[in-house]
Amino acid sequence: MPSLDAEPTLTPLQRAIYETDQLGLTLRDSIKLVTQRMGYFVGQHRYLEERTKIDRFIEQFGPPSVSPDDTTVGSREATHQIGSP
């Protein structure tokens, strides 16, 4: 059985941060979006720490692959809200 260390990957939180950063939002909006996607509060300090780890990951292994089949964090479908059409 191959070692999981052989394939470097981002954590689900890091993947959510990486994908959100690709949108070019402000830091505040990015943090709000990541918090929503993860389902728990992600503060500014934690967000910036994880972003630093992502930068180191990219320097060492290159940018992670992001494909439409990637089912990492959150749902890609909109949810129905009460009172919406």
Buried (B, 14 or more C-beta within 10 A) or exposed (E): EEEEEEEEEBBEBBBBBBBBBEEEEEEEEBBBBBBEBBEEEBEEEBBEEBBEBBEEBEEEEEEBEEEEEEEBBBEEEEEEEEEEE
